[in-house]
Amino acid sequence: MKRFTCLTLAAVALAAVASPMRAQQDTTRGVRIGLSYQPGVKPGVVVMPVSGSWGDSVQAMLQRDLDFGDRVTVMSGDAVNATATAQGSGGVNFGVWSTLGAAAVVQVALAPTGAHVILYDIAARRVAQMRDFPLGGRYGDAHWRLDVHGMSDEIERWITGVRGIARTRILYVRAGRVYVIDSDGYGAHAVTEAGTVMGPAWSPDGHTIAYSKLGSNGWSIEIRDLDSDAEHTLSATPGGLNMTPAFAPDGKSLAYGHGLENGTDIYVANVAGGPARRVTVGRGTDNVSPSFSPDGSRLAFTSGRNGHPEVYTADIDGSNTELLTPFNFGDQNYRSNPEWSPDGLTIAFQSQLAGRFQIMTITLRDRTVKQLTNDGINEDPSWAPDGRHLVFTSSRTGAKQLFVLDTESGRTRQLTHADGARLAAWSRYLAPTP
Amino acid sequence: MTRTIRLAPIALLAAAALAACGKKAPPAPPPAPVVNQDSINAEQARRDSIARAEQARRDSLAKAQADADRLRQAQAAARKALTDVIYFDFDTDSLTNASRGTLDAKIAALSANPDVKLRVAGNTDDRGSDEYNLALGQRRAASAKRYLTDHGITADRIDVISYGEERPVATGEDEAAWSQNRRDEFEITAGGDNLKATP
């Protein structure tokens, strides 16, 4: 009983910490639908049929995006479809939807340059939100799809108070090239030439990526502008091994592993050029895979300094190094590839159990470890901007593929369907191009 | 009368001719050839010299062939010594005794061939993190280089690179495959055309 009270207090305290941001969103967004998001409770949402030649695509994308967000239940089935068709594009029959269990109904009208979206709050029997969304590009192309995803994300925010993650993309490596794929699994294409690359990373604004590339004299960090396709080499530490780049939250510097002949250490260098600053002093061991804390003050990384790979954290100047993942001496366990969550509270990593990697999280406050996968070999987690979903590599189907996991519900979906996809990196929210 | 006398030798001759026709005459001995021994000797000498030259050519070719075979074998031995793979235990860059022996043979071959340069490529099995394994491969390559330079090979002759777990030679999820993949490979990047045998 006492334990329960403590837990409740802790939950209330956490909620109090989290609430100012929500409250602020509520006030800045004006009227918000009268639904409070609770874990395990997913309000029912209906996306009405959309008329026009690309209407069914828009409806399908909104339904899929809201479904993939894992915060609402997208309602479907004969009764829902029949009711939606009967009501057409006219008014919404609150009584019928209420009977069917819908909390919100989304109505979209396509116009030549955009979409007019109305969100109905069924319980309150009123229009909760209304807005025009510009849709760029041509119907069905990458730009247009990105704008439709942005619309989904805003609708999800209207309903749940949290912006969706549909307007994002994921980088990965396949057959020696960096690929990019939309969050819903569409539009996979290579962004680098044939070669051998590893460890792609996004800049926070999503316009630039970094990766390591094998050349005749070793591995270099390449920085590539996705808009112009121009690639340039980070020249701070030429030669040898340069790997696992990670952009700082301000996008101006990169942390990465660099090694010649005496182990690999983590360095930080400006994207624009100039000398590198060494962060770790590994004394001949391997220190790789840095991940910045959201405020840019600390790094999580993999280090073999104590015999086998473990996850450590350190200040950005290398001081205050701490072992994050607990281990027992003498075992062969192996923990690596940390990814700091966007809210800064959790680090995802991979841990070997019975010789197979599984995805785990550890909280920074109390070091609570949670195992998230157990099927096949699961590696290289990367957080979605919502800090709730992770993309990772899994061999569960036999070949390496990317999967997306909702860390709250455990629901998993397969993102890629091409053999050998790995080393995923999830972008931040991709802001519309002004 | 005179006419008769003059005809008498003709008649005799005719009689003799007739007699000759009736009886075989012994064959006349063939004229003895006129022999020039000098010419014969010269010709023989010419033939002998050709035969000797041909034999010398055959001997020389055979010797060249044998030399070339020996050289090729020596070069192959040197090349093998220089490029022999070394293997590692799991998650370590420590050299095994077997690896040290393999590296000692490289030191001898490198010493006999001062123009040779080597590239050491470190590789891992696929059990660890793809990324961490790049660093481990680099350490394995550096470990072999350090052994060579510690034994007198100048550092600029040895170049290192890591392929991590990206270039396996054996597939399979068992120790037989893993142990084949945890390796350093050695590539001759300069001076490999006329290798000298290790003394």
Interface residues (C-beta under 8 A of the other chain):
Chain A: T196 M198 G199 S212 L214 N217 G218 W219 G240 L241 M243 T244 G257 G259 L260 E261 N262 G263 T264 G284 D286 N287 V288 S289 T302 G304 H308 P309 Q332 Y334 S336 N337 Q350 G355 F357 E379 D380 R422 L423
Chain B: F90 D91 R127 G128 S129 D130 E131 Y132 L134 A135 L136 Q138 R139 A142 K145 R146 D159 V160 I161 S162 Y163 G164 E166
